Amino acid sequence: MIMNSDRERCFVCIGRLLCLCAIVFLSISVWAQSPSTEPTPHDHQHMAMGADDAGQANEHDRAEALTSKKESEFNHHLAGIFVILAGLFVLVENSLPQKWSSLRYAWPLCFLLAGLFLLVFSDTELWPFGPQSWWYGLTHNAEDLQHKGFAVILLALGGVEIQRARGVLKSQWARWVFPVAAFCGSVMLLFHEHHPGMHAADHMAVMARVQAEHLNFAVAGFGIGLLKGLSEIPSRWQILLAKLWPLPVIALGVLLLLYGE
């Protein structure tokens, strides 16, 4: 009875924390989508231009859009490689010889590296790669905020799973971090802001394709969260589910690797 009571309190606390995080995230997202009033160097440049410089400005915008497109695709492709590796490491984890047991840390490390890369190298208009501060970018650009949110999710689940692999973290709640993180990330993908495609000549078709791709990411993420969660529940299907949940992880990695704008 005491154990059940403690477990219920644990789930209530986790639920409240997730609700609080969701409210904060959505509130900042709405704030970030509000029109920016802070002038940027790009704004001053356009105000100073005359009619004769319009063509040059358009060419500059096209070059910026192409650079942003390449950067976005590279980020997705690299993340895809990390995710595929993570799924493969999970698949072979139980069949590895005892002398290779340290490889159980490999798949959480893949998520940690993906999260670290996304945290640092996504949104290069932010310091130290660009002129904008992190505070301004995260409070005025929903896309920047969401990218950093994805990075935090990857870092959190990678860190927790490494501690579980070490045997340091044995609490019951720890096994639900990965499924909950997968569900949260999938929900965020359904509302993901993505602006680079808006500068393309066929921007409507580009944005429709990008939205469809992110919907596929979300479906794969929900599959990962569902199978991973079920694999943590003792049942006669637990061993089978433990072998199945890496498959949508690999599928998500392939989708990220094929991403194009």
N, C-alpha and C positions, 0 to 999 in steps of 0.2 A: 504493500500500500504506500509506504514511504517512497519507494523507488518510482512508482507511477506518479506520485504527486510531484516529485522532483523533476521527472521528465516533462510533465505537463507545464510546470513553471518554466522549464528551459525552452519549450516550444513557444510559450506565450511571449517570453522575452525576445526570442529570435524574431517572432512575427512582428512585435512592436518595433524592433530595430529596423526591420526591412521596410515597414510602413513609413517610418520616419525618414529613412534614406530615400524612399520613392518620392515622398512629399518634397524633400529638400531638392532632389534632382529635378523634378518637374517644375518647381518654383524657379530655380535658377535657369532652366531651359527656356521658360517663358520670358524671363528677364533678358536672357541672351538674345532672343529673337526680336526684341524691341529695336527700333531704328537707332543706330549709333549717332551720337552727337559730337563725338570727338573727331576732329579732322585728322586725316592721315596724310602722309607725304604724297600719296597717289591723288588725293582730292586736290591738294594745292597745285599739283602738276597740271591737272585738267583745267583748273580755273585760270591758270596762267597761259594756257594755250589759246591761240587764235584759230580761225577757221582753216588757215593753211596747214596747221599741224594736226588736223582731224585724222587724216589718213595715217600719219605716223603713230598717233595714239591708238588707232584700231589695230595696227600691226603689233604694237607693244602689248595690247590686251590679248591678242591671239597667241603671242609668244608666252605670255604669263599663263594662259589657259593650257597650252601644250605642256609647259613645265609642271603645272599642278597635276595634269592628267598622268604624266609619267611617274610623278612622285606617289600619287595615290595608288596606281597600279603596282608599283614596286613594293609599297607597304603591304598591300593585300597579298602579293605573291610570296613575300618573305614570311609573313604570318602563316600562310598556307603550308610552307615547308616545315615550319616549327610544329604546326598542328598535325601534319601527316607523320612526322617523326614521333610525336607523342603517342599517337594511336598505334603505331607499329611497336613501340617499346612496350606499351600495355599488352598488346597481343602476345608478345614473346616472353613477357615477364615470368610467367609461371613455368615455362619450359626451359629456362636458363639453368646451367649448372650452378652449383653452390658457390664456386669460385668467382662467378660473375654476379653474385647477389647484389653488389653495389650498383648495378644497372637499374635497380628499382627506383633509384633517384632520378633516372634519366628523363622519364616523361614529365614529372613535375617541373624539372629544370627547363624543359622545352617551353612550358607555359610561362615560367619566370622570365626567360630570355625574350619571349614574344611580348610580354607585358612591359619589360624594361625598354625594348626597342620602341614600342608604340608610345610609351610615356615621353621618351626623349626626342625621337625623330619625327613623330607625326606633327603636322601643323608647323611647318618651318617658318611661318611668318612670326612665330613667337621667339623670344629670346632663348638661347643665344644665337640662333640662326637668322632671326629677323628683328625688326625694330619694335614690335609690340611686346608689352609686358605680359606675363602669364595672367595676372589679375585682370587686365583689360580683355585679353582674348577669351578667358573663361567666363567672363560676365557679359560679353557682347557678341559672342559667336557660339551658337548652340552646337555646331559641328565640332569645334575645338573641345568644348566641355564633354561631349559624348565620347570623343576619341580618348580623352584622359580617363573617363569613366570606364571604358572597356579595358584600358591599361591597368587600372586599379583592380578590376575584377580578375584579370589574368594573374596579377601579382599575388592577390589574396589566395586564390585557389591553389596556385603553385606553391606558395609558402606553407599553407596548411597541409597539403599532400606530402610535402617533403618532411614535415614534422611527424606526420602519421607513419611514413615509411621508416623514419628513424626510431619509431616506437615511443617518442616523447609525448605525442598528443594522442591520448587514448579515450578522451571524452566522447560520449555518444553523439553530441551535437556536431563534432568534427566531420563525421561521415556525411552530413547533409550539406556541408559547405559547397562541395562541387555541384550537386544537383541544383541547389538554390542559385548559385552563381550562373550556371548554364541557363536557367529559366530567366533570371534577371537580364542577362546579356541578350537573350533572344527577344524579350519584350522591348528592350532598348533599340534593337535593330529594326523593329516594326515602325519606330518613330525617328529613325536616323535621318538627320539633316545631311544633305550632300550637295555642295554648291558648284564644284568645278565644271560639271557637265552643262551648267546653265550658260556658259560662255561659248559653247559650240554652235556651229551654224544650224545643225539639226538637234538643238538642245532638247526639244520635247521627246524625240525618239531616244536620245541618250539617257535622259532622266528616267524614262519608262523602263529602259533596260537595266539601269542601275537599281531602281526600286525592285524590279523582279529578282535581280541577283541577291539583294539584301533580304528579300522575302525567303529565298532558298536558304540563305545562311540561317535565318531565324528558325525555319522548319527543322534543319539539321540540328540546331542548338536545342530545340525542344525535345527532339529524339534522344540527344545525348543526356539531357537532364532526366528524362523519364527512365531510360534504361539504367543509367548510373544509380538513380534513386532506388529502383526496384532491386538492383543487384546488391544493395546494402541491407535489404530486408531478409531475414532468415526465412527460407522457403525451399521447397524441393527444386525450384527453378533457379536458385541463386547461382549455382556454378555455371549454368548455361548463360544467364544474363551477364555474369562477370566476363564471359568470353564475347558476348554480343555488343556490349556498349562501346568498345573501341571502334566498331565499324562505322557508326555515324560520325565519330571523331575524324576518321580518315576521309570520309565523304566530305565533311566540312572543309578539311584541308585541301582536297582536290578542287572544290568549288572556289575557294580563295585563290588557288593557283591559276584557275582559268578566268579569273575576274578581268573584265575589260570595260572601258568606258567608251 
